Amino acid sequence: MKDLDSRNYDIRDIEIDPRFKIAYKEMLLTFGVWFLFTVASLVVERTSKTSCATRR
């Protein structure tokens, strides 16, 4: 049995938990939705005929 407190190991020997893959995909989805919301908000703000810049 190996010493469990040992720091002498190869990082490639660590198995990737499938939950991290799912969380990573969820994070990318969240960033994608946030980005699309930001773009849509900017488009609406820029194309709005009643924006603050055109009210003068």
Phi, psi and omega in degrees: 000135180283157175286116185291339179270000183290140177262005182266087180212165178264130183297333180289346179281349182279127178280141180276127179288128180301334179295330178291325177295318178295316180296323178296316178296320178295322178296315179297320177297317179297315177297321179297315179295318178298317180297315179297320177297319179297314179298314180298319179296318179292321178296315179296319181293320183285330184262358181291131181283346181250031179289165184298327183289331183264000181280349186292000000 
